Structures are given as C-alpha cells and as structure tokens.
Amino acid sequence: SFMISLRTVDNITVMIKLRSGVSPSCQIRIKNVIRPELKIKPGENVTFTFTCSTPEKYFIMDIQKNIDCVSGPCPFGDVHLYPLGLPRLNRTFIWDVKASTKAGLELKFSTPWLRQIEPGGTCPDFVSYNINSCIDTAIVNIGTFCRNGSVSRVKLLGGVVMSLHLPWDSGLTTSGFSIANRASIKRLCIIESILKEESSVTLMSPNYPLGFPEDELMTWQFVIPSSMRASVFFHNYSLSNCERKEERVEYYLPGSISNPEVFKLSDSQPANIAGSFNLSLQGCDQDAQNPGILRLLFQVVVQHPQIDENVTHLVDLSKEWNMTVTIHLEGWPSRNPPMSEPICLICKDPRSCDRVLTLVSGAVYKISFLCKDLSRLRITAEKGISCVDLRWCQRKIYSLSVPKVITQLPIRLHKFIWKLVAPELINIEITSPSLKLQQHVPEQRCNTSYSYSIVSATPQTELNVGVFCPGGSIEKIQMKNNITVSLKTYGKGFLNESNHQDLKMSFVPHIKDECTFSVKPDPKAKVYLQTPNWPYGLPPYVSISWYVIVPSKQVARLGFSKDRMGITCETGRAYVNIKEETPGAEETVRREDELLPKPRNMYHDFWVNVSNCKPVDKTQLTLQFWVTFTDKQIDLGVILAVVAGTGVLMAIGLTVCCVKKKKKKSQNPMVGVYNTNVNTQMPGKQGLFTKGRKNNESHVYAVIDDAMVYGHLLKESNGSVAPEVDVYRPFDGPVGSLPPSPPPLSFRKDIKCSPSTEEPPPLTDTDHDTYTFAHQTSGQLEDSGDTSEKNNGDTSTYLLENKEQNGLGE
C-alpha cells in the first residue's frame, strides 16, 4: 500500500488517473472502495493500493504546487520534489507561480543545463521540462527542453508554469532548477545559453511552431569565450502581416560601433562573431483580419578560429554575364547536413557567412572560408546564353569552358551548367574541334575527369542526347530547341585538364532532324554510337542522323549491335537509312519489321538516319551501331590490267615509230584510189544502209593522210585503171541507192594456196566502203596474214581478205 500525506502549508495537490487509451482493468482501492482515479488535496492523508501488480502501465500522476508571489513572499531557492514516497508511476511535477508583471522571475538550471527540442519531440532519458509564461490570462509556451544542453537560465515577465516530466523508473530526486526574483525585464523572456567549446545550439521562438505573440519582444543571450567564433543561421521562419512597426532581429555584437545592428529575418545573419552577443526578436502590430504567424527556428554554431579565416580569395565576375556561382557542401541541395555535423562556412565579408553562398555575375567578391576541411565544399555554376539579335549571334562562336576565376579557387567544381536558348527557326551547334567527343556507352565508357550531359528540351518534350567526354570522334552536334549542357567533374583531375577545354557553341540555321552528329573516327579505333534517350528510347516521330567521314585511303565497316529495331509501330513507320555521299550511290532502307543490314563496307563518307514512329506501349526504339576502319587493299587483277595496258600502249607506240621510219625510206609516193566499180553490198543483204547513197557521205573523204596512201599497189596492174600519184580524184558519177557491191572474182589476184589452205571466210557486213589497192613497184607481196605466200604477178588484192578483215575493216 501507499500513503500520501500533504501539508496544508505546502499547497500541493496530487492527482492519480488512468492513462488515456488504456482499458480500466486496474483500479485504485481505498479501504474497500474501488475507484478509477484519486485526488489528494492539501492537508489530506490517504492510504491506497492498486488492484494490479503493474500500475505504471495504467496510471499517471500529476503533482501540482501553487506558489503565490503576488499576495505574499515567494519561496525562492532550490525547488524540491515533494512529497516523498510516491508510487512509481509516470509523473509530472507542476509549479504554478503567480507573479506581478512589474517583477521578473528567473529559472536557473543546474548543470548539465537544458537543450530545447521541438514540440512533440522526446528526450533520450524521457526526462523533459516545459516552461510556460503567464501574463494576466495569456499563456505563452516558452519551450520544451531536455537535459544536457547549453540553456542555463530563463528569465520571465510575470508568472510561470514550470513542468517536470519523469518516467516511472526515473531515479531523479531533485528538480534541477531554482527560482529567483529579479527586476522587470521589460520583455516576454530572456533565454541564456552558455557555449564554452565547439558546439551548436538550436533554439525556437515562443509558441513555435505557432505564432510569436503580437508586438512582443524577447532576447537570447549567448555567453561565448572571446577566443571562439559564433555564427547564426535561420533555418525556418515565417512573417506575420504587420499593420504597424516591422518584424526584425537586433544584435548586440562585440566590438560593433553600430549596436544594435538590425537585420530582417530574410537577411543573411551575422557570422564569425568573436565572443558573447545578444539576439532579440521583435514582433509588430498585426492585421486583425489576417494576422499571419511570426515564428523562428535558428542555430548558433561555435567553432575555433580557422587558420585561413583571414585569407581572402578574389572572385571577379565583373566581366561575366548571366552567370551564378554557388559554393555549398557536398550533396547540396538534396542533402542537408545534420546540425551536429562540423560546419563549413563561406563568407563574402567577415560578418556575412553561410553554409551556402551564391555569387552573381557583374560583381567582384572577396570570399573566405570557415571550414576545417575544404574538401567537403563544392562549386555549382550556371550560365545562360541566348540569341537576341539574330544577325549578330549567327556570326559569333561562344566558348563553353569553365572560367579560370572558378578553377583557381581551392574548392572542387561539381558542375557547370550552360543553358542555351535559341530563337525560333534557329538551332544550336556544339563543336569540339581538337579533342572531339566520345559518347558514353556500355561498350565504350568514359574514364576522363569530367563529362558533358546534353539535353534538348522544349516545353512539351525533353530529349536526353547523351553523356559525352573528350577524346572521341564526334566533331559536331547540331540540335533543335533549347539546350542544356552540364559539365560534371569526377575526382581532382579536372584541375589539370581544365586548361584544355575546347567545347564551342554557335547558332546555326534550321536543320531537318532533331539531332545531327558529325563523326570523324580515329582510323585505329572502333567507335560505338547510339540513339539519344538511351535506354528509354527515342520519342515518337523523332529523326536522328549521323554523318561519318571516311578517310580517302581507308574503308569503313558499319554494323549494328542487334538484328532488328525491336519495336512495333502504332502509327507511322520507323526507318533506318544508309547512304554513301557519292554520286549515284544507292540508299539502303530498312523498316521496323525488317532485318537490319548486315555489316558492310563503306568506301565514301556516309549517312546513317534513324526515324521513329509512334511505338505501341512498352516498346522503345533504341539502336546502337559501330564503325571500324581498315586500309584499302589494291586488287591484283587491277594491277595486272594496268601492267598489260601499259605494255599494249608501248607496243603500239613502237609499231607506229617503225612504220614512220619505213615510210620515210620509201622513194615512191603511194596513192589511194577510190574504185567505182566495186559494190561493197553483200549479196542478199539489202537495206543495210538506212540512207541511200545519194543521201549519205560514206564515199567521201574528209581527210587524206599521207601515211595511208596505197598507190604503189597499182603500179604493175594490168587493168585499165591508171591512177595519178598523190592526187585525190573525187567521184562525179551517178550514185545509186545502195552501196557498191563487192568486186568480181576476175578482179581479184590469183593466189597459189597449198592444198591444206582453206577458203577465206565469207565477208561480214560493214558500214564502210571497200577499196582495192595497187603497188607502184614490183616486189614481194606484203601480207601479214600469210608470210609464206609468194607474189604471182597480180598486183591487185582484196582488202578484206582472210584474217585482215577485222583489223582493217574500219
């Protein structure tokens, strides 16, 4: 059983009641009476028991002491936990102190002091304090605190309601604070925080997260050694709607000649403060119809002075345009470091420091760092380039390189973003003249210290062109729409490679495709190229082209990484087009329902185009192809043909020379005579000439070459023809409708043939007239057809005889 005896003079009331939400399976028994709760008033003495063995699971207990400092003296000093011998239940000690607003009360806490937590939070040991200020009938929640912190004292105007919450198994026997009387503080409260070493404290305005009382003033006092440095950060705040005055914070800073220094809550708060300082929050007269809420949660960080706190770095952005530079902790903005983590501060002047600092173009900054480990900091920069005057910007080439003012800082660059905005009907071209770009693909990964991510975007769609790094084969990329190029670094190597950046950008006329790549591969490398938006597939109806340059002494080998496109079209058709850039080249076209081309050789520069349809659900167009190079192989047949052709030409040249020499030795000129009695038309072959003899000129010489004179063949002829030497006799007789007939057999010379000699082959049709020739000197007949044939005195010979007809017919 338990016995609680309360003295009247103590003005203490004890209330034992069931916990909310617990079934009343355990009761309180007083003598023979069972009840669910028990209230013991001042001057009463009660003995009771519980009907269960674990009453801490069912009951809680409030012990409230009322202290009147208005009508009588106040019991100042240490506050005790009274009465003794209470049952082991979750219990709350409440001290309700009524005091005049003309005086102040001070709650002084013994070490290890207190730490403020947000409402609804719990303390590690489940021991918590709650402080409420009472002015007339208004109650203001100053805050909820745990043990082990930096809050040493709380001064209040008027009365106070102090609560100490203890768990049923707590062994705490003292309240841990004392009450003292102080003069009027002329404000709602003063909270004192003592920070002796490197640490941080988080504090909230009264009533947080609800509103700070209208037109009130409160102060936080921070006691810090002068050898330490303090910085203030506002993490969460909101403003009310003021009718009069202005909500603000005021600082009393050590060494300042302008105390109090006034700041808006939206301003960057003071940092690098040497020693103790005060911070006050001032409310305003709020709009009665729409008052709004003034609240504040902030942090004070105390650290040792940094070795390089007086080292400033010049950041000259005066010549830059439309650019921002943000210095931040690694992981920002998705990751906010815990408040307990050692802090890194960036300062743009000795008193203006923050965890995140943004610098804008057009200004010059001198920044410093309050950070033990600068490797935790990163730089993210962004620059916008747009075309305002089309006539001017089409002639300008923009450099997409990181300015030296950024690379010279002792902070690692995380990302540099260029936002390129093109006017209507104008596109953007990105080039890498010397380094060229390599597309990051699974078979060909980038291993450089930085890479570029390129995204083409419109208000409706976004096309992720891909990730690229220097040292590849892509010389140029032309794109429609607005472009975002993001340079991202990996490791510390970018500082060494930043001097070699060569990425350029320009505005170019409108292009047909969504994106066009110009590729000039290394002849010794295998190049992989893939469609944008990998692996999610090209957007519907998007067309992409690659122009691949093939060196003149090499052959390109083109192949695809899979057999089919792998999609089914809902609307339209998807195509792959391949064509060499040479006159008369055939174009290879494949649809989405056809096999892609097998690996093939390309002997000239060529195009590869991929055009998408609208695929059915769950199918996306993703294509990858590769290009390799080999040296051109000279065909042995070609070599032999060239050699043979050269030999034939040399033989012909030698023959001509011999003929000319022989002709010069001949003393008698030769003459060619047209034989009018010869009919060159083969019997039975009527209508060979489409024109009549009157209408064509096949019998008329255009030129007589002295090398083609055959007059000497007729010198010893017995016929009636007496040709004139070196005289061309034009034909003036009648011309029939058919060409002349072959000569009669009696006109041909007699030839002695061996018995084995066959008859000459029949005449072939020809478009030329046939002539007879005579020698002017006697001698052996020159016959290339049969060298053993002897001259028998007949000097006339038929020109198209034996095997010579094919050689001399023309």
Secondary structure, 3 states (H helix, E strand, C coil): CEEEECCCCCCEEEEEEECCCCCCCCCEEECCEEECCEEECCCCEEEEEECCCCHHHCEEEEEEEEEECCCCCCCCEEEECCCCCCCCCEEEEEEEEECCCCEEEEEEECCCCEEEECCCCCCCCCCEEEEEEEECCEEEEEEEEEECCCEEEEEEECEEEEEEEECCCCCCCEEEEEEEEEECCCCCEEEEEECCCCEEEEEECCCCCCCCCCCCEEEEEEECCCCCEEEEEEEEEEEECEEECCCEEEEECCCCCCCCEEECCCCCCECCEECCEEEEEECCEECCCCCEEEEEEEEEEEECCCCCCCCCEEEECCCCCCEEEEEEECCCCCCCCCCCCCCCEEEEECCEEECCEEEECCCEEEEEEECCCHHHEEEEEEEEEECCCHHHHCCCEEECCCCHHHHCCCCEEEEEEEEEECCCCEEEEEECCCCCEEECECCECCCCCEEEEEEEECCCCEEEEEEEEECCCEEEEEECCEEEEEEEECCCCHHHHHHHCCCEEEEEECCCCCEEEEECCCCCCCEEEECCCCCCCCCCCCEEEEEECCCCCEEEEEEECCCCCCCCEEECCCEEEEEECCCCCCEEEEECCCCCCCCEEECCCEEEEEECCEECCCCCCCCEEEEEEEECCCCHHHHHHHHHHHHHHHHHHHHHHHHHHHHHHCCCCCCCCCCCCCECCCCCCCCCCCCCCCCCCCCCCCCCCHHHCCHHHECCCCCCCCCCCCCCCCCCCCCCCCCCECCCHHHCCCCCCCCCCCCCCCCCCCCCCCCEECECCCCCCCCCCCCCCCCCCCCCEECCCHHHHHHHCC
